[in-house]
Amino acid sequence: MTNEQDLMDQALELAAQALATGDVPVAALVVDASGKLISQAVNTKERDHDPTAHAEVLALRQAGSVLGRANLSGHTLVVTLEPCVMCAGAITQARISRLIFGAWDDKAGAAGSKHDLVRDRSLPHRVSEVIGGIREARCQALLTDFFSDK
């Protein structure tokens, strides 16, 4: 299986594409248990005028379409920023088994920093493994540069 750093490197390369549309540079990948890429997406919230067009939601939708099912059990979601509450809800609904993310989001994160929705025992599904902080400095720098230009 491709290691976490390699997957995050792929996500970081993809995240830079969001800059062209004025969107926050966040990218997400869905990979199967062998590390095969199933889907990928970047934030398109500003481009599409869609408040739900976060990279995670778009990548999950695309993976469901590619696989022909909504249940993504056994798959890993890789994202450059800790998911928000909306995305964490989508991750649990998709039954993602493993979550890997880069930068922590102390203001709105829902995978361990502000909230921990992806592992909430009151929900019918929880992510089995959560790994945060992969390539954290690079992920954070991309976001810091974006917001410093605003």
C-alpha angles and dihedrals in degrees: 000000000000109000125246094254093054092049091049090049088056090049092049092053089051094046092062088065090069090066091073091064097042092250124139104270101248125136135185135198131193114207131178125236092277092052095255112153111244100171144347136193145169130214111281098170095121096037094050097032086233119136091202096054095106116147093246095053092046093048091048092049092050093047090051090051094047093048096039094233141081095222108090096176111155092031132111126224115208117193133171094224130041107264121257124231093271092051093043088056091051090048092054092045089052089050093230109186100204133029123194120181139172118210121034116232108215092181103049109001117137101185101074112315110072096359134002102214094147090065099034108140092209091068123084092237132035131185107255097213130023120185117182133181099042107157084349097164093052093045091048093047091055090053095042091051091049095051095041088061091055 
